[in-house]
Amino acid sequence: MTAEEKSEQLKASREKLEHEIYVTEKKAKACEDEEKFLISTIKQYNRKTRTHRLCNRGAMLEQYLQKPDYLSDEQVAEFLKIVFHKADVQEILRKLLNEAHPENPCL
């Protein structure tokens, strides 16, 4: 094999390797983009789930308040603070949490 043939062969090998690098980098970029998309989708799902939960629980609270539209946010917060600081309410809450997650009991 002549020096020129070796040179051509090395050039072809180099081009092939450069192409493989290019293809691999494109695949890596596509994977990174997919990861960003999936993380974004999870965050969006978590936000929607939380918003749904907050709306449902707010509706549940209003169901038990007398004339909730007459009360300010501060008044409702003060009412909840008083109610949830009672020992019997704390005990009920603790029992409910332990039933919901026995693997992680509340003291």
C-alpha positions in Angstrom: 0.0 0.0 0.0 1.4 3.4 -1.0 1.7 6.4 1.3 -1.1 8.1 -0.7 -3.5 5.1 -0.2 -2.7 5.1 3.5 -3.4 8.8 3.7 -6.7 8.4 1.9 -7.6 5.4 4.2 -6.8 7.5 7.3 -8.7 10.4 5.9 -11.8 8.2 5.3 -11.5 6.7 8.8 -11.2 10.2 10.3 -14.3 11.4 8.4 -16.2 8.3 9.5 -15.3 8.9 13.2 -16.2 12.6 12.9 -19.5 11.6 11.5 -20.1 9.1 14.3 -19.3 11.9 16.8 -21.7 14.2 15.0 -24.5 11.6 15.1 -23.8 10.8 18.8 -23.8 14.5 19.7 -27.2 14.9 18.0 -28.6 11.9 19.8 -27.3 13.3 23.1 -28.9 16.7 22.4 -32.2 14.9 21.6 -32.0 13.0 24.9 -31.3 16.2 26.8 -34.3 17.9 25.1 -36.5 15.0 25.9 -35.3 15.1 29.5 -36.1 18.8 29.8 -39.6 18.2 28.3 -40.3 15.3 30.7 -39.2 17.4 33.7 -41.4 20.3 32.5 -44.3 17.9 32.0 -43.9 16.5 35.5 -43.7 20.0 37.0 -46.9 21.0 35.1 -48.7 17.9 36.3 -47.7 18.6 39.9 -48.9 22.2 39.7 -52.2 21.1 38.2 -52.6 18.4 40.9 -51.9 20.9 43.7 -54.2 23.5 42.2 -57.0 20.9 41.9 -56.4 19.8 45.5 -56.5 23.4 46.8 -59.7 24.1 45.0 -61.4 21.0 46.3 -60.3 21.6 49.9 -61.2 25.2 49.7 -64.7 24.2 48.5 -64.9 21.7 51.4 -64.0 24.4 53.9 -66.6 26.8 52.5 -69.2 24.1 52.8 -68.9 24.2 56.5 -68.4 28.0 57.1 -71.5 30.0 57.7 -71.7 32.8 55.2 -68.0 32.4 54.0 -68.3 35.4 51.7 -68.8 37.6 54.7 -65.4 36.6 56.2 -62.0 37.9 55.2 -59.1 35.7 54.5 -57.5 36.8 57.8 -60.7 35.9 59.7 -60.8 32.4 58.1 -57.1 31.9 58.9 -57.6 32.9 62.5 -60.6 30.6 62.8 -58.6 27.6 61.4 -55.7 28.4 63.7 -58.0 28.3 66.7 -59.7 25.1 65.5 -56.5 23.2 64.6 -54.7 24.1 67.9 -57.2 22.2 69.9 -55.8 18.9 71.4 -58.7 16.7 70.2 -58.5 18.1 66.7 -54.7 17.4 66.7 -55.3 13.8 67.9 -57.9 13.2 65.1 -55.6 14.6 62.5 -52.7 12.5 63.8 -54.9 9.3 63.6 -56.0 10.2 60.0 -52.4 10.8 59.0 -51.3 7.5 60.5 -54.1 5.6 58.7 -53.2 7.2 55.4 -49.5 6.5 55.8 -48.8 3.8 58.4 -45.2 3.4 57.1 -44.5 7.0 58.3 -46.4 7.4 61.5 -46.8 10.8 63.1 -45.9 11.1 66.8 
